[in-house]
Amino acid sequence: MKVCEITGKTAMVGHNVSHSNRKTKRRFSPNLKTKRFWSESEGRWITMKVSAAGIKTINKKGFDNALKEAVAPKKIY
């Protein structure tokens, strides 16, 4: 499933709106990238699926701190 492991972002639902103003359903997917991060505490590379905003958060706070403050994933039934 397409979920950012840092921010918890998931797909949103919206409309395509045509020139005649007809509306059809569409999905807005998060901008996910598969990226490796070095964990100082574990001393190894960790591969994660993160959004562009999640990568910015990791660059700002550091990987280990961002992982501690990561949003818990939403339960989907």
PyMOL Python script that loads the backbone (N, CA, C, O; Angstrom):
from pymol import cmd

cmd.read_pdbstr("""\
ATOM      1  N   MET A   1       0.833  -1.175   0.000  1.00  0.00           N
ATOM      2  CA  MET A   1       0.000   0.000   0.000  1.00  0.00           C
ATOM      3  C   MET A   1       0.879   1.241   0.000  1.00  0.00           C
ATOM      4  O   MET A   1       1.999   1.212   0.510  1.00  0.00           O
ATOM      5  N   LYS A   2       0.381   2.323  -0.566  1.00  0.00           N
ATOM      6  CA  LYS A   2       1.174   3.532  -0.702  1.00  0.00           C
ATOM      7  C   LYS A   2       1.003   4.421   0.529  1.00  0.00           C
ATOM      8  O   LYS A   2       0.084   5.237   0.597  1.00  0.00           O
ATOM      9  N   VAL A   3       1.906   4.248   1.505  1.00  0.00           N
ATOM     10  CA  VAL A   3       1.882   5.035   2.734  1.00  0.00           C
ATOM     11  C   VAL A   3       3.308   5.439   3.063  1.00  0.00           C
ATOM     12  O   VAL A   3       4.220   4.615   3.005  1.00  0.00           O
ATOM     13  N   CYS A   4       3.506   6.718   3.412  1.00  0.00           N
ATOM     14  CA  CYS A   4       4.817   7.183   3.843  1.00  0.00           C
ATOM     15  C   CYS A   4       5.079   6.663   5.250  1.00  0.00           C
ATOM     16  O   CYS A   4       4.222   6.785   6.126  1.00  0.00           O
ATOM     17  N   GLU A   5       6.252   6.088   5.472  1.00  0.00           N
ATOM     18  CA  GLU A   5       6.574   5.502   6.768  1.00  0.00           C
ATOM     19  C   GLU A   5       6.996   6.540   7.800  1.00  0.00           C
ATOM     20  O   GLU A   5       7.127   6.205   8.978  1.00  0.00           O
ATOM     21  N   ILE A   6       7.211   7.779   7.399  1.00  0.00           N
ATOM     22  CA  ILE A   6       7.580   8.840   8.338  1.00  0.00           C
ATOM     23  C   ILE A   6       6.382   9.745   8.649  1.00  0.00           C
ATOM     24  O   ILE A   6       6.061   9.973   9.815  1.00  0.00           O
ATOM     25  N   THR A   7       5.726  10.256   7.609  1.00  0.00           N
ATOM     26  CA  THR A   7       4.636  11.212   7.809  1.00  0.00           C
ATOM     27  C   THR A   7       3.264  10.559   7.892  1.00  0.00           C
ATOM     28  O   THR A   7       2.326  11.169   8.405  1.00  0.00           O
ATOM     29  N   GLY A   8       3.125   9.325   7.395  1.00  0.00           N
ATOM     30  CA  GLY A   8       1.833   8.650   7.415  1.00  0.00           C
ATOM     31  C   GLY A   8       0.901   9.085   6.292  1.00  0.00           C
ATOM     32  O   GLY A   8      -0.290   8.777   6.323  1.00  0.00           O
ATOM     33  N   LYS A   9       1.429   9.800   5.300  1.00  0.00           N
ATOM     34  CA  LYS A   9       0.599  10.266   4.187  1.00  0.00           C
ATOM     35  C   LYS A   9       0.086   9.082   3.374  1.00  0.00           C
ATOM     36  O   LYS A   9       0.828   8.143   3.085  1.00  0.00           O
ATOM     37  N   THR A  10      -1.213   9.141   3.005  1.00  0.00           N
ATOM     38  CA  THR A  10      -1.816   8.127   2.155  1.00  0.00           C
ATOM     39  C   THR A  10      -2.484   8.810   0.963  1.00  0.00           C
ATOM     40  O   THR A  10      -2.463  10.036   0.853  1.00  0.00           O
ATOM     41  N   ALA A  11      -3.075   8.016   0.075  1.00  0.00           N
ATOM     42  CA  ALA A  11      -3.739   8.567  -1.097  1.00  0.00           C
ATOM     43  C   ALA A  11      -4.993   9.327  -0.677  1.00  0.00           C
ATOM     44  O   ALA A  11      -5.679   8.950   0.273  1.00  0.00           O
ATOM     45  N   MET A  12      -5.280  10.419  -1.414  1.00  0.00           N
ATOM     46  CA  MET A  12      -6.494  11.212  -1.200  1.00  0.00           C
ATOM     47  C   MET A  12      -7.416  10.999  -2.392  1.00  0.00           C
ATOM     48  O   MET A  12      -6.979  10.552  -3.452  1.00  0.00           O
ATOM     49  N   VAL A  13      -8.688  11.321  -2.212  1.00  0.00           N
ATOM     50  CA  VAL A  13      -9.673  11.175  -3.276  1.00  0.00           C
ATOM     51  C   VAL A  13     -10.159  12.554  -3.674  1.00  0.00           C
ATOM     52  O   VAL A  13     -10.367  13.423  -2.828  1.00  0.00           O
ATOM     53  N   GLY A  14     -10.337  12.744  -4.978  1.00  0.00           N
ATOM     54  CA  GLY A  14     -10.837  14.023  -5.476  1.00  0.00           C
ATOM     55  C   GLY A  14     -11.541  13.827  -6.801  1.00  0.00           C
ATOM     56  O   GLY A  14     -11.978  12.719  -7.115  1.00  0.00           O
ATOM     57  N   HIS A  15     -11.655  14.878  -7.575  1.00  0.00           N
ATOM     58  CA  HIS A  15     -12.342  14.828  -8.860  1.00  0.00           C
ATOM     59  C   HIS A  15     -11.445  15.316  -9.981  1.00  0.00           C
ATOM     60  O   HIS A  15     -10.640  16.229  -9.796  1.00  0.00           O
ATOM     61  N   ASN A  16     -11.592  14.696 -11.154  1.00  0.00           N
ATOM     62  CA  ASN A  16     -11.140  15.294 -12.399  1.00  0.00           C
ATOM     63  C   ASN A  16     -12.288  16.180 -12.849  1.00  0.00           C
ATOM     64  O   ASN A  16     -13.432  15.725 -12.881  1.00  0.00           O
ATOM     65  N   VAL A  17     -12.021  17.419 -13.194  1.00  0.00           N
ATOM     66  CA  VAL A  17     -13.073  18.323 -13.633  1.00  0.00           C
ATOM     67  C   VAL A  17     -12.808  18.689 -15.084  1.00  0.00           C
ATOM     68  O   VAL A  17     -11.763  19.254 -15.408  1.00  0.00           O
ATOM     69  N   SER A  18     -13.758  18.364 -15.959  1.00  0.00           N
ATOM     70  CA  SER A  18     -13.592  18.619 -17.387  1.00  0.00           C
ATOM     71  C   SER A  18     -13.964  20.065 -17.712  1.00  0.00           C
ATOM     72  O   SER A  18     -14.412  20.820 -16.849  1.00  0.00           O
ATOM     73  N   HIS A  19     -13.770  20.423 -18.954  1.00  0.00           N
ATOM     74  CA  HIS A  19     -14.117  21.772 -19.409  1.00  0.00           C
ATOM     75  C   HIS A  19     -15.618  22.037 -19.246  1.00  0.00           C
ATOM     76  O   HIS A  19     -16.031  23.164 -18.970  1.00  0.00           O
ATOM     77  N   SER A  20     -16.425  20.989 -19.419  1.00  0.00           N
ATOM     78  CA  SER A  20     -17.878  21.142 -19.260  1.00  0.00           C
ATOM     79  C   SER A  20     -18.305  20.987 -17.800  1.00  0.00           C
ATOM     80  O   SER A  20     -19.498  20.932 -17.502  1.00  0.00           O
ATOM     81  N   ASN A  21     -17.335  20.916 -16.897  1.00  0.00           N
ATOM     82  CA  ASN A  21     -17.546  20.853 -15.436  1.00  0.00           C
ATOM     83  C   ASN A  21     -18.126  19.519 -14.976  1.00  0.00           C
ATOM     84  O   ASN A  21     -18.741  19.448 -13.913  1.00  0.00           O
ATOM     85  N   ARG A  22     -17.935  18.458 -15.769  1.00  0.00           N
ATOM     86  CA  ARG A  22     -18.301  17.114 -15.305  1.00  0.00           C
ATOM     87  C   ARG A  22     -17.217  16.636 -14.355  1.00  0.00           C
ATOM     88  O   ARG A  22     -16.033  16.900 -14.568  1.00  0.00           O
ATOM     89  N   LYS A  23     -17.620  15.936 -13.311  1.00  0.00           N
ATOM     90  CA  LYS A  23     -16.666  15.492 -12.298  1.00  0.00           C
ATOM     91  C   LYS A  23     -16.613  13.966 -12.260  1.00  0.00           C
ATOM     92  O   LYS A  23     -17.645  13.304 -12.147  1.00  0.00           O
ATOM     93  N   THR A  24     -15.409  13.417 -12.355  1.00  0.00           N
ATOM     94  CA  THR A  24     -15.194  11.983 -12.222  1.00  0.00           C
ATOM     95  C   THR A  24     -14.163  11.766 -11.128  1.00  0.00           C
ATOM     96  O   THR A  24     -13.257  12.578 -10.940  1.00  0.00           O
ATOM     97  N   LYS A  25     -14.311  10.658 -10.407  1.00  0.00           N
ATOM     98  CA  LYS A  25     -13.434  10.373  -9.277  1.00  0.00           C
ATOM     99  C   LYS A  25     -12.004  10.106  -9.728  1.00  0.00           C
ATOM    100  O   LYS A  25     -11.777   9.558 -10.806  1.00  0.00           O
ATOM    101  N   ARG A  26     -11.059  10.490  -8.912  1.00  0.00           N
ATOM    102  CA  ARG A  26      -9.650  10.187  -9.140  1.00  0.00           C
ATOM    103  C   ARG A  26      -8.947  10.101  -7.801  1.00  0.00           C
ATOM    104  O   ARG A  26      -9.503  10.486  -6.772  1.00  0.00           O
ATOM    105  N   ARG A  27      -7.713   9.590  -7.816  1.00  0.00           N
ATOM    106  CA  ARG A  27      -6.909   9.474  -6.593  1.00  0.00           C
ATOM    107  C   ARG A  27      -5.667  10.341  -6.720  1.00  0.00           C
ATOM    108  O   ARG A  27      -5.057  10.427  -7.786  1.00  0.00           O
ATOM    109  N   PHE A  28      -5.308  10.977  -5.624  1.00  0.00           N
ATOM    110  CA  PHE A  28      -4.054  11.727  -5.545  1.00  0.00           C
ATOM    111  C   PHE A  28      -3.095  10.876  -4.724  1.00  0.00           C
ATOM    112  O   PHE A  28      -3.252  10.765  -3.508  1.00  0.00           O
ATOM    113  N   SER A  29      -2.102  10.272  -5.376  1.00  0.00           N
ATOM    114  CA  SER A  29      -1.140   9.417  -4.678  1.00  0.00           C
ATOM    115  C   SER A  29      -0.045  10.271  -4.044  1.00  0.00           C
ATOM    116  O   SER A  29       0.326  11.307  -4.597  1.00  0.00           O
ATOM    117  N   PRO A  30       0.478   9.848  -2.887  1.00  0.00           N
ATOM    118  CA  PRO A  30       1.600  10.583  -2.299  1.00  0.00           C
ATOM    119  C   PRO A  30       2.857  10.388  -3.136  1.00  0.00           C
ATOM    120  O   PRO A  30       2.991   9.388  -3.841  1.00  0.00           O
ATOM    121  N   ASN A  31       3.771  11.340  -3.058  1.00  0.00           N
ATOM    122  CA  ASN A  31       5.007  11.317  -3.838  1.00  0.00           C
ATOM    123  C   ASN A  31       6.030  10.437  -3.108  1.00  0.00           C
ATOM    124  O   ASN A  31       6.928  10.945  -2.436  1.00  0.00           O
ATOM    125  N   LEU A  32       5.883   9.110  -3.247  1.00  0.00           N
ATOM    126  CA  LEU A  32       6.726   8.171  -2.507  1.00  0.00           C
ATOM    127  C   LEU A  32       7.978   7.791  -3.283  1.00  0.00           C
ATOM    128  O   LEU A  32       7.949   7.601  -4.499  1.00  0.00           O
ATOM    129  N   LYS A  33       9.071   7.685  -2.549  1.00  0.00           N
ATOM    130  CA  LYS A  33      10.350   7.230  -3.083  1.00  0.00           C
ATOM    131  C   LYS A  33      10.872   6.130  -2.170  1.00  0.00           C
ATOM    132  O   LYS A  33      10.687   6.194  -0.955  1.00  0.00           O
ATOM    133  N   THR A  34      11.523   5.123  -2.742  1.00  0.00           N
ATOM    134  CA  THR A  34      12.212   4.111  -1.948  1.00  0.00           C
ATOM    135  C   THR A  34      13.633   4.597  -1.753  1.00  0.00           C
ATOM    136  O   THR A  34      14.360   4.814  -2.723  1.00  0.00           O
ATOM    137  N   LYS A  35      14.032   4.770  -0.497  1.00  0.00           N
ATOM    138  CA  LYS A  35      15.327   5.390  -0.210  1.00  0.00           C
ATOM    139  C   LYS A  35      16.002   4.677   0.950  1.00  0.00           C
ATOM    140  O   LYS A  35      15.343   4.199   1.873  1.00  0.00           O
ATOM    141  N   ARG A  36      17.341   4.612   0.888  1.00  0.00           N
ATOM    142  CA  ARG A  36      18.121   4.032   1.986  1.00  0.00           C
ATOM    143  C   ARG A  36      18.645   5.141   2.878  1.00  0.00           C
ATOM    144  O   ARG A  36      19.114   6.173   2.397  1.00  0.00           O
ATOM    145  N   PHE A  37      18.560   4.919   4.178  1.00  0.00           N
ATOM    146  CA  PHE A  37      19.081   5.875   5.156  1.00  0.00           C
ATOM    147  C   PHE A  37      20.036   5.151   6.086  1.00  0.00           C
ATOM    148  O   PHE A  37      19.818   3.992   6.439  1.00  0.00           O
ATOM    149  N   TRP A  38      21.092   5.838   6.479  1.00  0.00           N
ATOM    150  CA  TRP A  38      22.069   5.272   7.423  1.00  0.00           C
ATOM    151  C   TRP A  38      21.594   5.544   8.843  1.00  0.00           C
ATOM    152  O   TRP A  38      21.342   6.691   9.209  1.00  0.00           O
ATOM    153  N   SER A  39      21.471   4.488   9.641  1.00  0.00           N
ATOM    154  CA  SER A  39      21.078   4.611  11.040  1.00  0.00           C
ATOM    155  C   SER A  39      22.326   4.540  11.908  1.00  0.00           C
ATOM    156  O   SER A  39      23.002   3.512  11.956  1.00  0.00           O
ATOM    157  N   GLU A  40      22.629   5.645  12.596  1.00  0.00           N
ATOM    158  CA  GLU A  40      23.797   5.672  13.488  1.00  0.00           C
ATOM    159  C   GLU A  40      23.601   4.735  14.676  1.00  0.00           C
ATOM    160  O   GLU A  40      24.547   4.077  15.107  1.00  0.00           O
ATOM    161  N   SER A  41      22.382   4.670  15.209  1.00  0.00           N
ATOM    162  CA  SER A  41      22.144   3.847  16.399  1.00  0.00           C
ATOM    163  C   SER A  41      22.279   2.352  16.092  1.00  0.00           C
ATOM    164  O   SER A  41      22.769   1.594  16.930  1.00  0.00           O
ATOM    165  N   GLU A  42      21.848   1.918  14.896  1.00  0.00           N
ATOM    166  CA  GLU A  42      21.934   0.504  14.548  1.00  0.00           C
ATOM    167  C   GLU A  42      23.189   0.177  13.745  1.00  0.00           C
ATOM    168  O   GLU A  42      23.574  -0.988  13.645  1.00  0.00           O
ATOM    169  N   GLY A  43      23.834   1.206  13.169  1.00  0.00           N
ATOM    170  CA  GLY A  43      25.049   0.989  12.401  1.00  0.00           C
ATOM    171  C   GLY A  43      24.826   0.250  11.098  1.00  0.00           C
ATOM    172  O   GLY A  43      25.679  -0.530  10.674  1.00  0.00           O
ATOM    173  N   ARG A  44      23.679   0.487  10.449  1.00  0.00           N
ATOM    174  CA  ARG A  44      23.376  -0.198   9.195  1.00  0.00           C
ATOM    175  C   ARG A  44      22.455   0.668   8.336  1.00  0.00           C
ATOM    176  O   ARG A  44      21.875   1.641   8.817  1.00  0.00           O
ATOM    177  N   TRP A  45      22.327   0.297   7.048  1.00  0.00           N
ATOM    178  CA  TRP A  45      21.421   0.979   6.129  1.00  0.00           C
ATOM    179  C   TRP A  45      20.011   0.437   6.334  1.00  0.00           C
ATOM    180  O   TRP A  45      19.822  -0.766   6.515  1.00  0.00           O
ATOM    181  N   ILE A  46      19.026   1.328   6.304  1.00  0.00           N
ATOM    182  CA  ILE A  46      17.624   0.941   6.409  1.00  0.00           C
ATOM    183  C   ILE A  46      16.894   1.501   5.191  1.00  0.00           C
ATOM    184  O   ILE A  46      16.973   2.696   4.907  1.00  0.00           O
ATOM    185  N   THR A  47      16.184   0.632   4.478  1.00  0.00           N
ATOM    186  CA  THR A  47      15.424   1.040   3.295  1.00  0.00           C
ATOM    187  C   THR A  47      13.988   1.329   3.703  1.00  0.00           C
ATOM    188  O   THR A  47      13.343   0.525   4.377  1.00  0.00           O
ATOM    189  N   MET A  48      13.497   2.491   3.282  1.00  0.00           N
ATOM    190  CA  MET A  48      12.137   2.895   3.634  1.00  0.00           C
ATOM    191  C   MET A  48      11.435   3.492   2.430  1.00  0.00           C
ATOM    192  O   MET A  48      12.080   3.978   1.501  1.00  0.00           O
ATOM    193  N   LYS A  49      10.089   3.451   2.449  1.00  0.00           N
ATOM    194  CA  LYS A  49       9.261   4.156   1.468  1.00  0.00           C
ATOM    195  C   LYS A  49       8.840   5.456   2.120  1.00  0.00           C
ATOM    196  O   LYS A  49       8.037   5.448   3.053  1.00  0.00           O
ATOM    197  N   VAL A  50       9.370   6.576   1.642  1.00  0.00           N
ATOM    198  CA  VAL A  50       9.059   7.870   2.239  1.00  0.00           C
ATOM    199  C   VAL A  50       8.623   8.867   1.175  1.00  0.00           C
ATOM    200  O   VAL A  50       9.022   8.771   0.014  1.00  0.00           O
ATOM    201  N   SER A  51       7.799   9.825   1.586  1.00  0.00           N
ATOM    202  CA  SER A  51       7.373  10.885   0.678  1.00  0.00           C
ATOM    203  C   SER A  51       8.476  11.937   0.603  1.00  0.00           C
ATOM    204  O   SER A  51       9.432  11.917   1.379  1.00  0.00           O
ATOM    205  N   ALA A  52       8.320  12.856  -0.350  1.00  0.00           N
ATOM    206  CA  ALA A  52       9.293  13.943  -0.482  1.00  0.00           C
ATOM    207  C   ALA A  52       9.322  14.774   0.797  1.00  0.00           C
ATOM    208  O   ALA A  52      10.390  15.211   1.225  1.00  0.00           O
ATOM    209  N   ALA A  53       8.164  14.995   1.409  1.00  0.00           N
ATOM    210  CA  ALA A  53       8.103  15.728   2.676  1.00  0.00           C
ATOM    211  C   ALA A  53       8.796  14.947   3.794  1.00  0.00           C
ATOM    212  O   ALA A  53       9.410  15.542   4.679  1.00  0.00           O
ATOM    213  N   GLY A  54       8.697  13.615   3.754  1.00  0.00           N
ATOM    214  CA  GLY A  54       9.372  12.776   4.745  1.00  0.00           C
ATOM    215  C   GLY A  54      10.883  12.864   4.616  1.00  0.00           C
ATOM    216  O   GLY A  54      11.592  12.862   5.622  1.00  0.00           O
ATOM    217  N   ILE A  55      11.386  12.941   3.378  1.00  0.00           N
ATOM    218  CA  ILE A  55      12.827  13.078   3.156  1.00  0.00           C
ATOM    219  C   ILE A  55      13.312  14.414   3.708  1.00  0.00           C
ATOM    220  O   ILE A  55      14.380  14.482   4.315  1.00  0.00           O
ATOM    221  N   LYS A  56      12.532  15.480   3.501  1.00  0.00           N
ATOM    222  CA  LYS A  56      12.887  16.788   4.051  1.00  0.00           C
ATOM    223  C   LYS A  56      12.922  16.752   5.573  1.00  0.00           C
ATOM    224  O   LYS A  56      13.804  17.351   6.188  1.00  0.00           O
ATOM    225  N   THR A  57      11.967  16.051   6.186  1.00  0.00           N
ATOM    226  CA  THR A  57      11.930  15.925   7.645  1.00  0.00           C
ATOM    227  C   THR A  57      13.172  15.198   8.153  1.00  0.00           C
ATOM    228  O   THR A  57      13.767  15.602   9.152  1.00  0.00           O
ATOM    229  N   ILE A  58      13.562  14.125   7.461  1.00  0.00           N
ATOM    230  CA  ILE A  58      14.748  13.363   7.866  1.00  0.00           C
ATOM    231  C   ILE A  58      16.005  14.218   7.712  1.00  0.00           C
ATOM    232  O   ILE A  58      16.890  14.168   8.566  1.00  0.00           O
ATOM    233  N   ASN A  59      16.096  15.006   6.629  1.00  0.00           N
ATOM    234  CA  ASN A  59      17.253  15.878   6.441  1.00  0.00           C
ATOM    235  C   ASN A  59      17.338  16.936   7.524  1.00  0.00           C
ATOM    236  O   ASN A  59      18.433  17.323   7.932  1.00  0.00           O
ATOM    237  N   LYS A  60      16.192  17.407   7.993  1.00  0.00           N
ATOM    238  CA  LYS A  60      16.166  18.463   9.001  1.00  0.00           C
ATOM    239  C   LYS A  60      16.472  17.933  10.411  1.00  0.00           C
ATOM    240  O   LYS A  60      17.272  18.529  11.133  1.00  0.00           O
ATOM    241  N   LYS A  61      15.841  16.819  10.804  1.00  0.00           N
ATOM    242  CA  LYS A  61      15.947  16.316  12.173  1.00  0.00           C
ATOM    243  C   LYS A  61      16.977  15.217  12.349  1.00  0.00           C
ATOM    244  O   LYS A  61      17.412  14.954  13.470  1.00  0.00           O
ATOM    245  N   GLY A  62      17.375  14.570  11.261  1.00  0.00           N
ATOM    246  CA  GLY A  62      18.238  13.395  11.353  1.00  0.00           C
ATOM    247  C   GLY A  62      17.380  12.144  11.342  1.00  0.00           C
ATOM    248  O   GLY A  62      16.230  12.170  11.781  1.00  0.00           O
ATOM    249  N   PHE A  63      17.936  11.045  10.840  1.00  0.00           N
ATOM    250  CA  PHE A  63      17.147   9.826  10.643  1.00  0.00           C
ATOM    251  C   PHE A  63      16.623   9.252  11.947  1.00  0.00           C
ATOM    252  O   PHE A  63      15.436   8.944  12.047  1.00  0.00           O
ATOM    253  N   ASP A  64      17.480   9.102  12.945  1.00  0.00           N
ATOM    254  CA  ASP A  64      17.060   8.459  14.193  1.00  0.00           C
ATOM    255  C   ASP A  64      15.997   9.275  14.929  1.00  0.00           C
ATOM    256  O   ASP A  64      15.049   8.708  15.470  1.00  0.00           O
ATOM    257  N   ASN A  65      16.148  10.608  14.952  1.00  0.00           N
ATOM    258  CA  ASN A  65      15.148  11.452  15.611  1.00  0.00           C
ATOM    259  C   ASN A  65      13.825  11.435  14.853  1.00  0.00           C
ATOM    260  O   ASN A  65      12.763  11.384  15.474  1.00  0.00           O
ATOM    261  N   ALA A  66      13.870  11.476  13.535  1.00  0.00           N
ATOM    262  CA  ALA A  66      12.653  11.450  12.729  1.00  0.00           C
ATOM    263  C   ALA A  66      11.917  10.123  12.900  1.00  0.00           C
ATOM    264  O   ALA A  66      10.687  10.084  12.906  1.00  0.00           O
ATOM    265  N   LEU A  67      12.679   9.037  13.040  1.00  0.00           N
ATOM    266  CA  LEU A  67      12.067   7.724  13.224  1.00  0.00           C
ATOM    267  C   LEU A  67      11.359   7.638  14.575  1.00  0.00           C
ATOM    268  O   LEU A  67      10.303   7.014  14.678  1.00  0.00           O
ATOM    269  N   LYS A  68      11.928   8.258  15.611  1.00  0.00           N
ATOM    270  CA  LYS A  68      11.281   8.279  16.931  1.00  0.00           C
ATOM    271  C   LYS A  68       9.974   9.049  16.902  1.00  0.00           C
ATOM    272  O   LYS A  68       9.002   8.659  17.549  1.00  0.00           O
ATOM    273  N   GLU A  69       9.949  10.155  16.141  1.00  0.00           N
ATOM    274  CA  GLU A  69       8.769  11.018  16.094  1.00  0.00           C
ATOM    275  C   GLU A  69       7.813  10.650  14.971  1.00  0.00           C
ATOM    276  O   GLU A  69       6.849  11.376  14.726  1.00  0.00           O
ATOM    277  N   ALA A  70       8.058   9.531  14.278  1.00  0.00           N
ATOM    278  CA  ALA A  70       7.231   9.143  13.116  1.00  0.00           C
ATOM    279  C   ALA A  70       5.783   8.937  13.529  1.00  0.00           C
ATOM    280  O   ALA A  70       5.490   8.471  14.630  1.00  0.00           O
ATOM    281  N   VAL A  71       4.883   9.296  12.616  1.00  0.00           N
ATOM    282  CA  VAL A  71       3.452   9.144  12.859  1.00  0.00           C
ATOM    283  C   VAL A  71       3.081   7.678  12.796  1.00  0.00           C
ATOM    284  O   VAL A  71       3.534   6.961  11.904  1.00  0.00           O
ATOM    285  N   ALA A  72       2.259   7.221  13.737  1.00  0.00           N
ATOM    286  CA  ALA A  72       1.812   5.840  13.723  1.00  0.00           C
ATOM    287  C   ALA A  72       0.933   5.608  12.499  1.00  0.00           C
ATOM    288  O   ALA A  72       0.108   6.459  12.168  1.00  0.00           O
ATOM    289  N   PRO A  73       1.095   4.473  11.823  1.00  0.00           N
ATOM    290  CA  PRO A  73       0.275   4.215  10.632  1.00  0.00           C
ATOM    291  C   PRO A  73      -1.201   4.101  10.973  1.00  0.00           C
ATOM    292  O   PRO A  73      -1.559   3.586  12.032  1.00  0.00           O
ATOM    293  N   LYS A  74      -2.066   4.585  10.072  1.00  0.00           N
ATOM    294  CA  LYS A  74      -3.504   4.530  10.288  1.00  0.00           C
ATOM    295  C   LYS A  74      -3.987   3.120  10.005  1.00  0.00           C
ATOM    296  O   LYS A  74      -3.510   2.461   9.081  1.00  0.00           O
ATOM    297  N   LYS A  75      -4.943   2.663  10.813  1.00  0.00           N
ATOM    298  CA  LYS A  75      -5.517   1.344  10.583  1.00  0.00           C
ATOM    299  C   LYS A  75      -6.596   1.450   9.518  1.00  0.00           C
ATOM    300  O   LYS A  75      -7.497   2.284   9.609  1.00  0.00           O
ATOM    301  N   ILE A  76      -6.494   0.600   8.511  1.00  0.00           N
ATOM    302  CA  ILE A  76      -7.481   0.583   7.432  1.00  0.00           C
ATOM    303  C   ILE A  76      -8.186  -0.767   7.490  1.00  0.00           C
ATOM    304  O   ILE A  76      -7.555  -1.820   7.403  1.00  0.00           O
ATOM    305  N   TYR A  77      -9.486  -0.715   7.637  1.00  0.00           N
ATOM    306  CA  TYR A  77     -10.258  -1.953   7.797  1.00  0.00           C
ATOM    307  C   TYR A  77     -10.812  -2.426   6.482  1.00  0.00           C
ATOM    308  O   TYR A  77     -11.488  -3.454   6.431  1.00  0.00           O
TER     309      TYR A  77
END
""", "prot")
cmd.dss("prot")
cmd.show_as("cartoon", "prot")
cmd.util.cbc("prot")
cmd.orient("prot")
